């Protein structure tokens, strides 16, 4: 009478070759997925979205300030570049903006240009941010400022915007 149960074979299992083939296939699939997702590009796109949102907030605050004062505010000048600047998180535009945002990547203030430069009651403005995503169509609009995104007052000309970021 034959037993209904199989005899235990101590040599059953996967061979080293089979394991290596499976691991190789999994590594190749993982690399294909990783290259397809491109995590650095996704991080850059996230930072760029944050930059654009920050600039939109600054623009709204500046326009509201202008509506109340008939000119844009005067920002302190950077001692090295002699261009308007601000401290990250400052309340320079309070109550229009509680805290001034900064670049999410390096925590530096965004570049600001007022026209006429150095005036005590500027009538035009532009705010700039560097864009790091390779495929952003908004990043190469200005000849002198590649990979730059800008928001600006409605009466600012292309030449003034281009001049302000250079």
Secondary structure by P-SEA (a helix, b strand, c coil): cccccccccccccccaaaaaaaaaaaaaaaaaaaaaaaaaaaaaaaaaaaaaaaaaaaaaaaaaaaaaccbbbbbbbcccccccccccccccccccccccccccccccccccccccccccccccbbbbbbbccccccccccccccccccccccccccaaaaaaaac
